[in-house]
């Protein structure tokens, strides 16, 4: 566009110069040059716009894809006029493509009258998300290349939903083992209950006095309670942090993108094991996909994960407490968040609520500092928050920028 402005302004300057000289000197030849340049400017403005009036364009593309997939965009340009059209540029907008490839362009030297021209171009879906592809824009500077006309087709803005990429998970501690296996269930120990007697242990705050084992209490001189094994459904919940200040990094190398990829992959792993699973994230609005099983339910989770954004106001420690209300005793809660925020007291309170509900916790920590440009990723394993979860006996995974996630979840 800048080169067109330079040419146009130069011609305007020359045209005015010829007119002033001709008017001052009364030289007819210069009047002729003025008329010729004026006609050139008028034609260069009118003809490109006229040339595009009878040209339309359409595009087809898939409505969904996975991150990393290469998709085909098929474009068809139609000339409804009887005469040919020349020097047409077709510009598209594909924000789902990798950087540097998001504005693909095609040049058509000649489009014959009453004909169409079809072509395709391939783009790789760079990052998960919900995108609007388009609009398609036609540009022509024919015949003189002095000015350019543009025609945009807003009706060719089409949606594209890119699901997050998933990696293979070969091992993950969703539920504890049990000496009493049952179909779709595994057992956990707790004080009280109504199933199989497990043993005795010392009294803990919150235990029911109805389950005190009096002979053992008298023998040991302290309160001893009976412990039972109850059947706990194999239900898994994935909670990611969508607070507006939680996402660290850029493009695909950010804590949120890692968290989404991990949640998607673990959801697939849970589905393959026959578990019931759900996804929760507190963004600008809550994203909750309640418990379900099978491939169709996984598709619902992936669709939600494709759309989540870091635009919430709920701190992750509070999100844990709110999520606890949706969980059943004995289920598994997978916490996926970065550890740049260190409000230890809030997290300790949330952990206490989970213990009271007998929720089994698995923690996936993302080293947020390592996602900042130039920051060292070492040393985060000494975080007080991580140490607290380890002290509680919760399985802990530590994730750094650039880690092979498939390898991390194979141990």
SULQUI-V783867 format. One record per residue. N is the residue number from 1. SS is DSSP state (hx for helix, st for strand, lp for the rest). PSI is psi in degrees with one decimal (NA if undefined). D_LAST is the distance of its C-alpha to the last C-alpha in Angstrom with 2 decimals. Layout:
n=[N N]
ss=[SS SS]
psi=[PSI PSI]
d_last=[D_LAST D_LAST]
//
This chain:
n=[1 2 3 4 5 6 7 8 9 10 11 12 13 14 15 16 17 18 19 20 21 22 23 24 25 26 27 28 29 30 31 32 33 34 35 36 37 38 39 40 41 42 43 44 45 46 47 48 49 50 51 52 53 54 55 56 57 58 59 60 61 62 63 64 65 66 67 68 69 70 71 72 73 74 75 76 77 78 79 80 81 82 83 84 85 86 87 88 89 90 91 92 93 94 95 96 97 98 99 100 101 102 103 104 105 106 107 108 109 110 111 112 113 114 115 116 117 118 119 120 121 122 123 124 125 126 127 128 129 130 131 132 133 134 135 136 137 138 139 140 141 142 143 144 145 146 147 148 149 150 151 152 153 154 155 156 157 158 159 160 161 162 163 164 165 166 167 168 169 170 171 172 173 174 175 176 177 178 179 180 181 182 183 184 185 186 187 188 189 190 191 192 193 194 195 196 197 198 199 200 201 202 203 204 205 206 207 208 209 210 211 212 213 214 215 216 217 218 219 220 221 222 223 224 225 226 227 228 229 230 231 232 233 234 235 236 237 238 239 240 241 242 243 244 245 246 247 248 249 250 251 252 253 254 255 256 257 258 259 260 261 262 263 264 265 266 267 268 269 270 271 272 273 274 275 276 277 278 279 280 281 282 283 284 285 286 287 288 289 290 291 292 293 294 295 296 297 298 299 300 301 302 303 304 305 306 307 308 309 310 311 312 313 314 315 316 317 318 319 320 321 322 323 324 325 326 327 328 329 330 331 332 333 334 335 336 337 338 339 340 341 342 343 344 345 346 347 348 349 350 351 352 353 354 355 356 357 358 359 360 361 362 363 364 365 366 367 368 369 370 371 372 373 374 375 376 377 378 379 380 381 382 383 384 385 386 387 388 389 390 391 392 393 394 395 396 397 398 399 400 401 402 403 404 405 406 407 408 409 410 411]
ss=[lp hx hx hx hx hx hx hx hx hx hx hx hx hx hx hx hx hx hx hx hx hx hx hx hx lp lp hx hx hx hx hx hx hx hx hx hx hx hx hx hx hx hx hx hx hx hx hx hx hx hx hx hx lp st st st st st st lp lp lp st st st lp lp lp st st st st st st st st st st lp lp lp lp lp st st st st st st st lp lp lp lp lp st lp lp lp lp lp lp lp st st st st st st st lp lp lp lp st st st st st st st st st st lp lp lp st st st st st lp lp st st st st st lp lp lp lp lp lp lp lp st st st st st hx hx hx lp st st st st st st lp lp lp lp lp lp lp lp lp lp lp lp lp lp lp lp lp lp st lp lp st st st st st st st st lp lp lp st st st st st st st lp lp lp lp lp lp hx hx hx st lp hx hx hx hx hx hx hx lp lp lp st st st st st st st st st st lp st st st st st st lp lp st lp lp lp lp lp st st lp lp st st hx hx hx hx hx hx hx hx hx hx hx hx hx hx hx hx hx hx lp lp lp st st st st st st st lp lp lp st st st st st st st lp hx hx hx hx hx hx hx hx hx hx hx hx hx hx lp lp lp lp st lp lp lp hx hx hx hx hx hx hx hx hx lp lp lp lp lp lp lp st st st st st st st lp lp lp lp lp hx hx hx hx hx hx hx hx hx hx hx hx hx lp lp lp st st st st st st st lp hx hx hx hx lp lp lp lp lp lp lp lp hx hx hx lp hx hx hx hx hx hx hx hx lp lp lp st st st st st lp lp lp lp lp hx hx hx hx lp lp lp]
psi=[-35.3 -40.1 -33.2 -39.8 -39.4 -46.3 -45.3 -46.3 -36.7 -43.5 -40.0 -43.1 -46.0 -41.0 -47.7 -38.0 -46.0 -40.4 -44.5 -41.1 -43.9 -40.3 -36.3 -36.6 -10.5 46.4 114.1 -34.4 -39.3 -34.2 -39.3 -41.6 -38.8 -43.9 -38.5 -45.1 -38.8 -44.4 -38.6 -43.9 -43.7 -46.0 -42.1 -22.7 -38.4 -45.6 -42.1 -38.1 -41.5 -38.9 -33.6 -10.0 -38.3 9.6 132.8 166.6 144.7 159.3 141.1 144.8 159.2 153.1 -20.2 156.3 169.4 150.4 129.1 -15.2 149.9 121.7 158.5 130.3 118.1 120.8 137.0 121.2 129.5 129.8 109.5 -8.2 161.8 -21.8 159.6 156.7 145.4 156.6 61.0 126.7 134.6 116.2 130.6 164.8 114.7 81.4 -13.9 -13.7 168.9 155.3 139.1 -11.7 20.7 -3.4 68.4 143.7 142.1 140.9 127.1 114.6 -40.2 130.1 109.9 156.8 139.9 25.8 165.8 163.3 124.8 141.7 162.8 151.0 149.3 140.0 146.8 131.4 106.6 -42.4 146.2 156.2 176.0 119.3 156.4 116.8 125.7 -173.7 161.0 139.9 129.5 137.7 137.5 139.4 17.8 141.6 -15.3 -11.2 21.3 -46.9 163.0 139.4 149.3 140.6 120.4 141.6 87.6 -21.7 -12.9 23.7 117.3 145.5 148.8 122.1 120.1 114.5 152.3 149.5 144.7 145.9 164.6 131.4 121.5 -13.7 130.5 132.8 71.5 -47.8 156.3 158.2 166.9 145.6 -0.4 70.8 148.1 156.4 121.6 6.5 155.5 163.1 149.2 154.4 145.4 158.0 127.6 -172.8 -171.5 20.4 -121.3 136.5 132.5 -38.2 -159.3 160.5 171.9 152.3 138.7 152.0 130.6 -16.2 146.8 136.3 -17.7 -18.0 18.2 133.9 97.5 -40.6 -42.2 -35.0 -43.2 -37.1 -38.6 -14.6 15.8 161.3 128.3 133.0 154.4 140.3 136.7 160.4 127.9 155.8 126.1 125.4 148.0 78.4 128.2 138.6 134.3 122.6 117.8 159.5 118.4 19.7 144.7 -21.9 8.9 -21.4 119.2 133.5 -174.3 152.2 -130.5 -22.8 64.1 160.2 -37.1 -42.1 -38.4 -43.2 -42.6 -44.4 -40.2 -45.1 -40.9 -44.0 -40.4 -31.3 -42.3 -40.7 -42.2 -40.6 -43.5 -26.1 2.2 15.5 157.7 132.5 158.4 161.5 139.9 137.1 136.1 89.1 -147.5 -34.0 153.1 135.7 105.1 118.3 106.3 172.7 141.8 174.8 164.5 175.6 -36.1 -36.0 -38.1 -39.7 -38.6 -40.9 -44.3 -37.9 -41.4 -42.5 -31.3 -26.4 -15.4 147.5 153.7 74.9 20.7 171.1 5.1 114.7 150.5 -35.6 -37.4 -35.2 -35.5 -44.4 -40.3 -35.7 -31.8 -27.6 -20.0 -0.3 152.8 156.1 133.4 -3.9 171.6 132.3 121.4 114.2 123.4 106.8 164.7 161.5 24.8 -29.6 124.8 71.3 80.0 -41.8 -40.9 -40.8 -38.0 -38.9 -42.4 -40.2 -37.2 -39.8 -39.6 -39.5 -40.9 -30.3 4.7 37.6 128.4 127.9 135.7 129.3 128.2 105.8 130.4 127.1 91.1 -36.6 -34.6 -16.9 -8.7 139.1 125.0 -0.9 147.4 136.0 1.5 160.2 -9.2 -15.7 -13.8 8.4 134.6 -34.4 -44.2 -42.1 -35.6 -43.9 -39.3 -39.7 -29.8 -6.6 14.0 135.4 135.8 132.8 132.6 120.9 127.0 159.3 131.2 -1.5 146.8 99.6 -34.9 -38.1 -37.9 -39.5 36.7 4.4 NA]
d_last=[56.50 57.62 59.43 61.28 62.47 63.77 65.73 67.13 68.21 69.81 71.81 72.91 74.11 76.02 77.53 78.85 80.08 82.09 83.55 84.69 86.25 87.96 89.27 90.56 92.08 93.05 91.57 91.05 88.59 86.23 86.58 85.53 82.47 81.62 81.94 79.79 76.95 77.18 76.92 73.90 72.13 73.03 71.87 68.58 67.88 69.06 67.99 64.17 64.21 66.51 64.35 61.23 63.10 62.90 59.31 56.34 52.69 49.92 46.19 43.68 39.89 37.04 36.45 32.63 29.96 26.31 25.34 25.59 28.04 31.43 34.28 37.98 40.73 44.07 47.18 50.77 53.78 57.13 60.60 63.09 66.03 68.47 68.19 65.31 63.00 61.85 59.29 56.76 53.37 50.67 48.09 45.05 42.53 38.86 36.79 33.62 33.84 32.34 34.45 37.61 37.76 38.62 42.37 42.99 46.69 48.92 52.56 55.16 58.38 60.46 60.05 63.01 64.99 63.85 60.70 57.00 54.24 50.64 47.64 43.85 41.30 37.51 35.21 31.46 30.10 28.66 27.25 26.90 29.94 33.33 35.94 39.65 40.57 44.08 46.93 48.34 51.11 53.97 55.81 59.06 61.35 63.74 66.46 66.96 63.56 65.16 63.59 60.62 60.36 57.17 56.44 53.31 52.12 50.45 50.41 47.79 45.12 42.36 39.06 35.67 32.47 29.31 26.10 22.89 20.67 17.47 14.31 12.14 9.39 7.74 6.06 7.86 9.97 13.30 15.49 15.89 16.77 20.47 23.03 25.11 23.37 25.39 25.27 23.55 23.28 21.37 22.99 22.85 25.28 28.04 31.56 34.03 33.44 35.03 32.77 31.77 32.66 29.66 31.38 32.84 31.87 33.72 35.09 33.31 35.04 35.11 35.18 38.16 41.04 41.64 38.69 39.84 40.05 43.49 43.78 40.62 41.79 45.13 43.64 41.24 43.46 40.87 39.70 37.26 35.93 34.90 31.32 30.53 27.68 28.15 26.78 24.57 24.22 20.81 21.63 19.34 20.80 19.65 21.75 22.03 24.56 27.68 29.98 32.27 31.31 27.54 26.88 26.47 26.72 28.50 28.19 24.66 23.37 23.75 21.74 23.09 22.15 18.50 18.67 20.41 18.02 15.01 17.30 18.45 15.15 13.97 17.55 17.35 14.26 16.33 19.34 17.87 17.09 20.67 20.17 22.84 21.76 23.68 23.65 25.67 26.77 29.99 31.67 35.43 35.29 32.60 30.19 29.36 28.23 28.58 26.68 26.71 25.04 25.04 25.30 28.37 26.73 23.79 26.58 28.14 25.03 24.62 28.35 28.15 25.21 27.31 30.15 28.75 30.12 29.96 33.41 33.12 34.72 32.49 30.48 26.88 27.60 30.43 28.43 26.10 29.28 30.77 27.71 27.75 31.03 29.43 26.86 27.39 26.71 23.34 21.79 18.63 19.19 16.66 18.20 17.75 20.17 21.06 22.09 25.39 27.29 27.61 29.82 28.29 30.94 30.45 26.72 27.43 29.96 27.63 25.00 27.91 28.87 25.44 25.62 29.12 28.01 25.20 22.73 19.06 17.56 14.20 14.75 13.78 16.01 17.52 19.37 22.72 24.59 22.57 23.72 27.30 29.00 29.19 27.16 24.77 21.21 20.65 21.30 20.11 17.66 20.99 22.14 23.96 22.45 18.85 20.17 21.88 18.88 17.01 20.27 20.29 17.02 15.40 11.64 11.77 10.23 12.50 13.58 16.22 18.65 17.77 13.97 12.31 10.95 9.56 7.40 6.56 5.65 3.79 0.00]
//
